[in-house]
Amino acid sequence: MKKKPLLCAGSISALLVLTGGYFVNQKDITLQLDKANNKYTPASEHTPPAFITPSQLSRKKTSNDIHDQNLTCTQLTHISLSNWQNSTYQHLSSDLLEKCLSQLIADESANVAAITQLILVWSEIDLLQALNFASHLPSPMTNYIMPSLIEHAMATNPSAMHDWLSGSDNFDSFEIREAYYRGLTKIDPEGALYDIITNGFGNEDNMEMKKRLLSAVLEEWSKIDAKKAFNWLVQQKNENNHLFDVTEDLEISLLFNLIEQNDQLAETTILTLPPSPKKTRLLQYFVKFMSELDPHMAMQWAQSISESNSRHIVMNSAIQYWAQGDTSSQEIIEFIQAEQDKALRNALMEEAAISLGDRNSAELASIFHRFSEEHKPIVVDKLTRTWINKDYTAASEWISTLSSGLARDIAVKNMVSLGLRNFNDAANAVVVAQTIEDSSLRYEASKDILLTVAHDNPQQAHILIGEMSKLSKEELDYLATLIPNH
């Protein structure tokens, strides 16, 4: 089949032909300049180099090479592309980098990330040499390094990268194609996307490959300009729907990046979306973003949303973040109590009780008397569930101070059900359970105790039934059937 141009028209291929080489184990060496022979030799008597590729390119030394002689390979492993571009390390030569990379690669404990950084530095000095070296590494290493190298080179030297790739027929790896297009996205995002849409990749049926590459490029573009990436996606959904039939997660990801870049535009875009799980996720992420800046401001923003369903969703999320901060429990509770929507008020109170109870149970307990009778059952349930597990003694002491009523019944039920292991004798827990006034809660507490005891001691469980004086005969008869027969 006739080859097509690489960019914006046809198949893309990369040179990943792995060829042989040999390795020797070496310790770190300091390279010294042999002026007589105009070459580098190791300071110690080890066999150089540690890795030899089938073809070694001949290179002439430059005056800058003299500066390399005092650098060790270990020192070079601390050089990254960023600090190379802003330091005196720019005098490094290709020879030194190749020798040190060969040595590092021979070390089984070599840091691949450090090797990758050195090869990226090398690509700034001589891209073709870096590409040829990296493409001949053992497959596990080259599969890791080549995508980073190709992405970087496409963004910094696309012409040379294009020339190197255009002569190869082996470009089936998604990772390499993705790296190619990610790099191209940094200089021409729409060109990269157009090339993916129009490119057959040698297989017109490979639609899944196109979709994955489009998603990868749009993700990369959105890190640079999320607004343009999102608008492009919306437009293309109408023109090339077959390529964008599954876009919800992609749209969410692009809008996540838009939130980070332009929160006002993101807010407008998200709020105009129709109700959907996608909108819910975006609203929750947006309020999280705002809460990290100012949780009280995020709560006020959530409260200002006019659309009822969105308002409920966002306020429920916002209250969690607000309650995790250092705002007093009393201030948060008073804010919730002022909410006019009863259903939302109750939901917020439940969320706040969970977060505040986990943050500081004693503080929440200290203002329990300020809660309305409507909210006390909600708060005491969430509070005692958390507190009993963290500090049973403090929780039980506080529960003993509660006046009779539904809130106390809920607290006592949690105390015997969740804190049974803290009783010296299960019979004592049964006695406490019988003080619960609400019949359904009393039955549930007694049942919890019985099932826990019956698991290890069925005989004792039968004895405990006789202590459950406040339960009806029907309830006792049923509980007896739950005890295993041994």
Salt bridges, closest charged atoms under 4 A:
ASP68 OD1 - HIS91 NE2 3.80
ASP95 OD1 - ARG59 NE 2.85
ASP95 OD2 - LYS61 NZ 2.58
GLU98 OE1 - ARG59 NH2 2.47
GLU124 OE2 - HIS152 NE2 2.66
GLU151 OE2 - LYS186 NZ 2.69
ASP163 OD1 - HIS162 ND1 3.58
ASP169 OD1 - LYS3 NZ 2.61
ASP172 OD1 - ARG177 NH2 3.93
GLU178 OE2 - ARG182 NH2 2.98
GLU220 OE1 - ARG182 NH1 2.55
GLU220 OE2 - LYS186 NZ 3.18
GLU220 OE1 - LYS223 NZ 3.88
ASP245 OD1 - LYS211 NZ 2.99
ASP249 OD1 - ARG281 NH1 3.16
GLU251 OE2 - LYS237 NZ 2.67
GLU251 OE1 - LYS278 NZ 2.49
GLU292 OE2 - LYS288 NZ 2.84
GLU307 OE1 - LYS279 NZ 3.99
GLU339 OE1 - ARG311 NH2 2.88
ASP341 OD2 - HIS312 NE2 3.12
GLU350 OE2 - LYS382 NZ 3.19
GLU363 OE1 - ARG359 NH2 3.39
GLU373 OE2 - LYS376 NZ 3.26
GLU374 OE1 - ARG345 NH2 3.58
GLU374 OE1 - HIS375 NE2 3.60
ASP381 OD1 - ARG385 NE 2.97
ASP409 OD1 - ARG408 NH1 3.97
ASP448 OD2 - LYS413 NZ 3.34
ASP456 OD1 - HIS455 ND1 3.09
ASP477 OD2 - LYS473 NZ 2.85
